[in-house]
Amino acid sequence: MGTFEDLVAEGAAVPLEGWDFSWFAGRATEERPPWGYARQIAARLGAVESALDLQTGGGEVTASAPALPPLMAATESWPPNALVAARKLPLVVQAPDEGPLPFRSSAFDLVISRHPVVTPWAEIARVLRPGGTYFSQQIGAGSNRELTDFMMGPQPVSDARSTSLARADAEAVGLEVLRLEPVALRVAFFDVGAVVHFLRKVLWTVPGFTVEGYRDRLLDMHEHIQEHGEFVCTSRRFLVEARKR
């Protein structure tokens, strides 16, 4: 294992484009949800005529499907990610996460989204055709709060990502919630460089994170990992499936 300075510099130098977490191999692990999101998405994409992937990141999950529908569109708000996704998917439109979506009403049989920053429920309901489905794996309330609290001190947990709010918001725009499943998953970091890269990439974990601004806490993290072999926290996810009535 490298020195504290070497590990921090390494984590700070990793490019942020795309949504590929392969760099973490051997440096961090995250237990996977039991439902197999990518597998389920692949099956659904192969069974519809039109689909929209919201906040696609680098398009990695959707592009992994063996077959895409005749109309396959995606949105992404961050220009570097949109460029990456455009190399993988047939139609990628740069659009704000919160909407509006640049598509006509009732355009899609299926809308999908993996880890959306925000969920524009009204726009989702608008672009879905009657009987169409929204299928999404989302980040739950308090995800990785142990890491947030370690870096920032104890923080309140907002209900903005709660399953109860997701249900209420979906039903408020006329969607019928068919499935809503939460899960808690073990996450382990094996060096401070992995923590640095994660906090740079997953921005909401420690808002405003910079290496210089959190150097003292990163040193404490480095010492914790040296003593215990890992830093463990809990990610929270939920699967939501909703149908337009």
Secondary structure by P-SEA (a helix, b strand, c coil): cccaaaaaaaaaaccccccccccccccbbbbbcccaaaaaaaaaaacccbbbbcccccccccccccccccccccccccaaaaaaaaaccccccccccccccccccccccbbbbccccccaaaaaaaaccccbbbbbcccccccaaaaaaaaccbbbbbccccaaaaaaaaaaacccccbbbbbbbbbbbccaaaaaaaaaccccccccccccccaaaaaaaaaaaaaccbbbbbbbbbbbbbbcc
